[in-house]
């Protein structure tokens, strides 16, 4: 009789331990799912953007590198630099491609002249600002962009 009670107690203990471990495992899984799912939702979606290769020597790829040592300072410098580059590009285009470019940029000549006049006025304002404050980097950058734009507009087909 003692053996039956001992065996019964052992069997009951094994069942109790088994059920308790199953209960605890399911509770842990539910807790884990609650913790993991919100963490995944909170993470921002990453885009698989292509890696951009930066050439070690851009001149090898036909790029004109402008830095502080060779930066054009006057309108004539910009004209020389960009005129040569634009003529090189134009010579590489076929007649059909050139006609497509002309069609895309075609604009009323009066409107073009007004834009060029506006560019000249803003260049004059930038020069005045730089005369009074030569260290104004914003005015200097704007002046460089405008001179570049003016040089490009001289070479565009009209």
Secondary structure by P-SEA (a helix, b strand, c coil): caaaaaaaaaaaaaaaaaaaaaaaaaaaaaaaaaacaaaaaaccccccccbbbbbcccccccbbbbccccccccaaaaaaaaaaaaaaaaaaccaaaaaaaaaaacccaaaaaaaaaaaaaaaaaaaaaaaacccaaaaaaaaaaaaaaaaaaaaccc
